[in-house]
Amino acid sequence: MHIGRKGIGLNQKSVTVVRMNITALIESPVEIDKTRIDKTAKVADTTTISRPVDAIASSPPTRGRREPYNPLMSTQAIKKASVSSFGPFDGTYEFNFVPRITVIMGDNGTGKSQLLKLLYACTNVFHDVSDASELLKTNAQRRIAAKLNGVCKPDFLGRLVTRRQGRARAEIAIQCEGFNTPLQFSFASNSKTEVKVGAAPSQRLDATPVFLPPYELMSLYPGFVSLYNTRETNFDETVRDACDLLGRSPLRPAAQHEAADGILQPLMETLGGDVTEHNGRFYLRRAEGEFEMPLVAEGLRKLAAIYRLVRSGVLLSSGYLFWDEPEANLNPVSQLAVARTLMKLADNGVQIFLGTHSAFLVRQLELECKTPSDPGLHLIALKRDGVSVSMAQGSAISDIPLDYLSSFRAEYFQTDCLLAGEE
């Protein structure tokens, strides 16, 4: 390797080795020992796939974990979801989740955001319960429909059903740990404001669900909840809910879990300080002074939201985090801090769901999870086949067929072209 006017370069031998690895990743056939494709569900269930894992896992080295490693697990984790005729999911799809981190990958339009919003809406309905009567089927039917309408913002509820000729019906089933009864409901393509609940849990979800959109909320926060509740806006309900949670005061220092500082360390290093609030506005406090959030880089504002949610105890020792495109507006160094913070949150009992296009972020999460006792990462890959969506699931990138990893292939192809120019 050498450093010249063009920056860091590679000698001929290094270029040849890297190009061989990348070319093997993109072009070599995938040897699948066992693949079962359910045509109704459009799911590729891959047991083992052999291909160059080293080429895939080329990211900055992880710091690793200190032993002993004893992660906490969410006691009400979402175990699985069955989704039929909802949005782009035109068949019946059986999604499996783990108590720690589930990553949903796929091109635009494959349903990542809709799946995250569906899970968020259902957990929110059964967390935001003031008395036992709200758990009754008749009330749950109304509340689920209202939340789906508020979170997804269709013209009416039935617009969330997969589009096809004639009437159709979406069917949803979600199972959580510690609940004997799953949530089961359905609604037709002509439904307006109500779903039909077939079964529902009889107890409340204790953990707080949080949905974070791809864009930052810290500069949007001042006065937003009041504005949303009194005026018509084009924002969906996830923004109102998140701003409401950001407004919770930080825990007193004596009440803070001792793990909070450890969770926040990667973020504080990237932010260069901590987050404060004065008169309903957020500031980033650094050694050189305080900066109003609109004056802070957008990527750092996204990190500041996680900082605030941890300090207030919303995401500390429990909770569900649904984060759509966490990598947006973040450079690789900041994505590294995000990956390490997410691992620490998961270690402390927060169940995390991510929708992402970032090969860098997924690779780093896989590296962070590479310990013998850590089953904590699950990958769901989606791709379009005409008007349908297919799915593959696994615990590592090497479990996912290459044709589901278009963003990865594009990234490696670009790298291959750049390396070829160094020869």
C-alpha positions, 0 to 999 in steps of 0.5 A: 500500500502507498500514499500518493497525490490521489490518497491511499493507493494499493500496489498491484498485488493488493489490487489483485487480491481485493478484486478477486474477492469482490468479483467472487462475491458478485459473480460466483454462483451461490451454493445452496445446500438446502432451499425451500421456496413456499410459492404462497408465502414467496419466502426463500428459507435458506439453511446454509449458503457457501460463499466468501464471507471474508469479502462481505465482512470487510468493515472497520474492526469491532472493539469486541465485547468484554467478558463475561457477556451476559445480555439482558433479554426483553421479557415481552419481545415480539417473536414473529408476525404473519402478514397477508395481503398488507401493502406490497406483501401480496402473499402470506409472509412469516417473519421471525424476530429475535429479542435483540436486533432484527434488520430488514433490508431491501430496495425501495418499495419492498415494504420495509417501512410499512412492516416497521410501522405495522409492528409499531402501531400494534405495540403502541396500541397495547402499550398506551392503555389507561384501563382494562376496558381498552383491551376488550376486542370492541375497543381494540378494533377501533384503536388498532384501526385509528393507529394504523390510519394515523401512522400510515396516513392512507386515504382510508384504512382499506387502502393498506390492503394489497391492490388487486382486482375485486375485494381483498382482505389483509390478515395480521397475526403478531406473537409476543413473548410471555403472552398466551394469546397472539394479536390477530386482526384483519380488515377488507379493502373497503374498510374505513375505520375499523378492523376485525379482531379475532384474538387479542392479548389480555394484558398490557405491553409494559415496554415503550415502543419508539419509532424514529423516521429517517429524518431528524426530529430535534429541531422539529420538536419545539411546540410540535406536539401541541401543533399536531394535536390542534392543527392538520399537518402532513406528518404521520403520527409516528412523528407526534409520538416520538416528539412526545417521548423526546419531551420527557425529562431526563432521569435524576442522576441517582435514578439513572441506570449505571449502564446509561453512560456506557450505552451513550459513550459511542454517541458522546464521542461522536457528538463531542458533548451532551444534549440539554434542554432550555425552555422547550428547545434542545441544545448540543453542549460542547467544550466551546459552548452550547449550540441550538439544534438547528445549527447542528449537523442533521446527522448529529441531531439524529444521534442526539435523539437517541441520547435524549431517549436513553437519558430519559429512561425511555430506551434504557433497560426495556422498550422497542426501537423501530428505526427507519434508515438510521444511516441517513445523513450519517457518515461511516464513522457515525454509523459505527457509533450507531452500531455500537450504541444499538448493540449496547441498547440490545444488551440492556433489554431493548428490542430493536428493528431496523430498516436499512440500505446500508451495507456498512451498517449491517456488516458492522452489526454482524461483526459486533454480534460475532461472539459464541454466545450471541444469537442476537442478530436476525436479517430479513431481506426483501426483493421485488419480483414483478408486482410481488415481494419475495423474502429471505431470512437468516442470522448472517449475511452469508445466509442471504442469497446474493440476488437479495443483496442488490445494495451490497453488490452495487457497493462492491461493484463500485469499489471494484471499478475504483480499484481497477483504476489504481492498477 
